[in-house]
Amino acid sequence: MDLRESIVHQTSFSLQFAKLVGSSLASDSNFVFSPISIHTALALVAAGSKGETQKQILSVLRSGSAADLSLLSSQIADIVLADGSSSGGPRLTLANGVWVDASLSLKSTFKDVITSAYKAETKALDFQAKADDARQEVNSWVQNRTGGLIKELLPSRSVDETTRLVLGNALYFKGAWDERFNASQTKDSEFYLLDGSTIQAPFMSTKERQYLSSYHDFKVLGIPYEQGEDERRFSMYIFLPDARDGLRNLAEKLSSESEFLNHHIPLELTLGNSKFQNSKFHSVSRRPDFLKPWA
């Protein structure tokens, strides 16, 4: 299995999934999701299935075998998403959990794969007699693995006496900008909504050189995270359409080819980011809760 090719397939799945989910949401909705979490959950199912079920999952994930998925997950956990905080990089936690009803047991072959390749924790819970206690235990596990950010993954009555298996994935990331934004330079400006109206929203700004690329009808801004002595480089990439109603067209472009992201990631510093600022992030449907000044 070629790791780079597998990651390309994983990225392609993620973009197609984002397009599918985005098209099914109301036009005034925002959504955030973790592609690797969904990919990992499906890979766990593939590891424990066979026949037509496994065949369809492998097709969706663009993988040749469940063994390839397991190897990919193992390398991602050990290399790509290993915690880098001890060397000055981002703090990362990738955790998987499998909870089975106490009346059943996991096959040894399946348990061996998920504990070795997926680093999954396994536990038997009494869903039949104490479903809500089991739900709260899963929620506590997720809360601990996400630094307290996700407190109730499973809402009330999401599991009951008929539940036999729960698969869980938690991904925690905490990083600092390599070049921090000055909070005193955060200014309110117009934020364009998809319906053409505007609201006032706070915008970070800087006059430092930025990783910025401009294309025919969209721009890409890369904001690196502090990496210290960590050899890996993590960045946030923001894709911004030029047209105020260009969000859906940009989503189509993103999912049009498997290596679209790699071909459009800015790799060189450019002077300033005034063009990006002037675009006003205008293709978001409404101001997200996380759009606030960052120091």
Residue, then its C-alpha position, 0 to 999 in steps of 0.5 A: m500500500d502506498l501511503r500517499e496514494s491512500i491519503v489522496h483517496q481519503t481526501s477525495f472521499s472527504l471532499q465528496f462527503a462534504k459536497l453531499v452533506g453541504s448540498s443537503l443542508a439549508s442555505d442558511s446553515n453552517f457545518v463542521f465535520s472531521p473527515i478522518s473521524i468518519h473515514t476511521a469509523l467506516a474503516l472500523v466497520a469494514a474491519g469487522s464485516k465481510g461480503e457485500t457490506q465490506k465490498q461497498i464500504l471499500s468502494v466508498l472509501r476507495s480502498g483495495s482491502a480492509a487490511d489497507l485501511s487498517l495499515l493506513s489508520s495505523q500510520i496516520a495514528d503513529i506518524v501523521l497525527a502523533d502528539g507534537s506538543s513535547s517538541g513545540g508543535p500542536r497538541l494532538t489526540l486521536a482515539n478510537g473506542v468500541w463498546v459492545d453489549a455485555s451479552l456479546s463478545l468481540k471476535s478475537t481477530f476483529k479485536d486484535v485488528i482494532t486494538s493494534a492498527y486503530k489503537a482502539e479501546t474496547k469495553a463491554l457495557d450493559f446496554q440492555a439493562k442500563a442503557d443511559d449509564a452506558r451512554q454517559e460512560v461513552n460521553s465521558w470517554v469522548q469528553n476526556r479525549t477532547g479536552g472537555l470540548i465535546k461533552e455529550l456526543l450521544p444525546s439522551r435516548s440515542v442508545d437503548e436496550t436494543t443497542r449492541l455496539v457503539l463505535g467512537n472516534a475522538l480527534y483533538f487538536k490545539g495549536a498556536w499560530d506561528e505568527r500570532f494576530n494582534a488583537s488590537q488590529t481586529k476590526d468590525s467589517e461587513f460580512y456577506l451572507l448568501d441571501g445578499s444581506t450583510i452583518q458586522a463581524p470582527f475580522m483579524s488583520t495583519k500586514e505580515r507576509q502571508y501564504l496566499s494564492s489567487y486563482h480565476d475565481f477564488k483565493v486560498l490563504g494558508i495560516p501555519y501553526e507553530q511547530g517548534e522542533d516538530e518536523r511536520r507542518f500543520s496549517m489552516y487553509i481557507f478557500l474563499p470564492d470571489a463571487r458573493d454567491g460563489l460558495r456552491n461553485l467552489a464546493e463543486k471545484l473542490s470535489s472535482e479532482s482528487e488532488f485539487l487541494n494539493h494543486h491549490i495550496p499556497l507554498e510561498l509567502t506573498l506581501g500582505n493579504s489585502k486582497f483576501q481582506n477585501s473579499k470579506f469572507h462573503s460566501v458564508s451563509r451566516r457568521p459562525d460562532f467561532l468567528k471572533p478575534w484571535a490573539 
